[in-house]
Amino acid sequence: MNITKILFIGDVVGSPGRRIVSRALPRLIRRWDLGLVVCNAENAAGGSGLTAKCHEELVLAGVDVFTMGDHIYRKDEIFNLFEKTDRLCRPANYPPDSPGAEVAIAQTRDGATVAVFTVLGRTFMKPVDCPFRAADRVLDRIGGSARVVLVDVHAEATSDKQLLGRYLDGRVSAVFGTHTHVATADEQILPNGTAYQTDVGMTGPYDSIIGRRYDRVLAATLTHQPHYFDVATGDAKLCGAVVEVDVVTGKAVAVRRVAIDEEEARKLATDADSQTSTR
């Protein structure tokens, strides 16, 4: 069986999220023999949007493909990024005229072809086209060009994500949820071979309210006065999921949650340095 390993990193929030990715990811790629790294980066720049500098920082760390969500157009630099890279995709159920590609095709480090796309949920979110029909359309477009397909479901409601996981079971390799910034403990392989997790969690500061300073959020909640929700700084973690996929069938054979805190990131760096020094 020819297996490739893909790490999907959950919503990167601000500089704390980018820093822990930069610290831990290069070592994880080597240690886990990762074939591809996919990252939701819609909150990477100051907690909302993506800039060229933040994109470059994550690419240098080892991210291969970027998914986005409802904050995709918060930074104007995104439009130039669309022209410079084909590894960055907008939600596929945005209107057809929306800027950006709706699917990204990439090669893994071990030579497999992988297709990646995102759809937005519709419950408690701004109106968008049907995510189910959008997924059908993108899969028809992919056709036989990629057996390995990863889908990021950027949605508020767990039911939206679970339904799409079931709808796509056996047709894609993995369906991973983002947007709520809180990891769920329901990672599994569905009956027809699709890896699934309702939300892979946030990559950023966990001493917070979903990445923002809790004193700011609490003050706004108690007084109804507007407060700027600064990105928090403490207890950064890299969270996501690793899926192992049979590149011939496109079916998942294993999936597990990932949560790397700052202490573990330091140990990864120390271990790598000690291995280098003994060679």
N, C-alpha and C positions, 0 to 999 in steps of 0.2 A: 504494500500500500504506500503510495506517494503522498506524504502529509506535509502541508505547509501550516505554519503558525502565524496567526494575525493578532496583534494587540490593538484593541480599540480603546482609545483614551477618552474618558468622559469630559464634559464641558470644562475647558481650561479657563479659569477666571483670573484675569489680571496678572500682575507681575509675580505674585506668589505661585500661581499655577505654572507660569512659564519657567520660573526658576527651578521648581522641583522636576519638571520635565527635562530641562537641560542637565540637571544633576544626575538624574536616575536613568533616563532612557538609553543613553549610549551603552551603559553597562548591562541593562536589561536585554538589549538587542543581542549582545554577545552571549550573555548567560543563558537566555532562553532560546537562542537560535531563531529569532523572529524573522519571518519572511517578509512581513509588511507591517507598517504602523499607520493606523488611521486615527485621526484626532478631530473631535468637534471643537472648533476654535471660534465660535461665534461670540464668546465673551472674553477673548484673549487680550484685547486692548482696553485697559481701564475698566474692565467688567462689561463692556458692550461693544461688539464689532471687532474688526481685524484690520490692522495696518500692515504696510509692507515690512516695517521693522520687526513687528511681532511675528509675522509669517516667516521671515528669514531666520529669526531666532529659533523657532520651532523646527524648521527644516534642518538647520545645522545640528539640532539635537537628535535628529533621526526620523522625524515625522515624514511620511511619504505622501499621504493623501489627507485632504481636509474636507470635513463636512461642516455645514453651517445650519443655522436655524432662523428664527423670526427676527433676530437682530442683525441679519446679514448685511444690510445696507446702512448701518449706523455710522460707518466711517467711509468717507468718499474714496479713500485709497483702494477700496475693494474693487472698484471698477477697473483700475489699472492692473490689479493683480489678475483679474479675469483674462486680460490680454497677454499676460506673461507666463501663465501656468495653466495646464489642463488637468492639474491634480486638485482642483478646488471646485466644489459643486454647490449650487444653490438648491433649495427645496424643489423637488420635481413637481409638486402640485401648486407651485406659483403659476401665474399666467404665462402663456407661451412667450410673450414679449419681454419678460423679466430678464435683466442682465445676468449672465453667467451660464455655465454648463449645468445640465441637470443630471449628468452622470460622469464619473471619472473612471478611466481605465488605466490600470497600472500593472507593472510586472513585479512579482515578488523577487527577493534576493536569490531564491532558488528556481526562478524561471517560470512560475505559474502566472497566468493572467487573471486579474481580479477586477471586478466591476464594483463600484461603490456609489450609492445614491442615498438621498435623504427625502423623507416626506414629513410634512407637518400634520399634527392632529388638528381636530376641529372643535373639540370641547373646551370651553373656557379660553379660546384663542381667537385671534382675528380671522375672519372668513377667508378660506382658501378652497381650492378645488378638491375634489374627492381624493384622498390619499390611496384608496384601494384601486381606483381606475388609473391614477397616475402610476402606481407601481406596475399594473398590468402593461401600460403603454411602454414604460422604460424597459421592462423585461422583454417585451416584443422587440424593442430596438436593440437590446444586447444580443438577443438570439443565441447563437452558438459561439459567439466571440469570447465568452468567458464562462467557464463552468463554476467558478467561485464568485459568489455575489454576496456582498455585505450591505445591509440596509440599516440606516440610522433613522429611528422613528422619534422625531422631536415633538413631544406631545405632553400636555398637562395631565390628562386622565389616564390612569392605568388601564382602563377598559379599552381605550383607543389603541394602546400599544399591544395589549394581549390579543385583541381581535385581529390586528394586522399580522401578528406573529402566526396565529392560526391560519389566516388567509394565505400566507406565503409559505407555510410549512411544506417542505419538499421541493419548493421552487427556488429558494435561495439558501445560502449557506448559514447565514446568521441574521437575526433581527435584534438589534440592541436599542434600548430606549435612552433618550437624553432629555434635558430641559428642566426636570424637577430638582436636580442637583443632590438628590438623596438616593443612595444606592439601595436596591432591593435585593432580598436574599432568595430570589426565585430562579437563579440560573439553571438551565436545563436544556436537554436536547428533545425537541418535540417529536411526536411519533414518526414523522416522515423524514427526519434527519436535519432539521433546522435548529441551530443553537439559538437560545432566546434568553434575554434578561430584561425585565421591565424598565429598569433604569440602572445604568452602570455607575452613576454617581458623578460627583464633581471632582475636578482636579484643581485644587486651590485651597484657600484658608478655611479650615473647619471650625475655628474659633470665631463663629460668625452666624449670621442668618443667611443661608445659602450663598455665602461668599461676601456678604456685605457686613459692615460694622454693626453689631447688634444694638449698640447704644443709639445709633442713628435711626435704625428701624423701629426700635422701641419708642423713642421720642416721637416719631411721626405717628405711630399707632396710638399712643396715649393722648396726644394733643391735637391731632389732625393738622398740625402745622407742617408745611413742606420742609423736608430735610434732604440734603444731598446724601445719597447712599454710597459712601466711600467703600472701596474694596477693603476688606479686612486684611490682616497680615499674619495672624498666628495659626500654628498647627497645620501647615501645608501638607497635603497628601496628593499623590498621583493615584487616581482611581480609574478603573475600567474593567475590561474583560479580555482574556486570551481564549481564542477559539482555534482548535486544530481541525483542519479540513482535508478530506481526501480530494486531491486535485482532479482525479479522474471522474468521480461521481458528483463532486461539488457538495457532498453531505458532510456535516460536522461529525466528528468522532469524540470530541471532548470540549468542555468549556469550563472556565473557572473565573471567579471574581479576582480582581487585583486591587490591593490597597497598600501603597508604599508611603510610609510617613517619612519625616525628615531624618529620624534616627536610622531607619533602614537604608535611606538614600546615602547617608554618610558611611554606613557599613559597606554598601556596594562599592563606593569609591575607594575605601580602605582596602577591601579585598582585591580590587582590580590593581591598585598600586602595589600591594604585596606580591601578587602574582607576577607583575611586570618586573619587580626587583629581583625575583629569584630565577629569572630566565637567563 
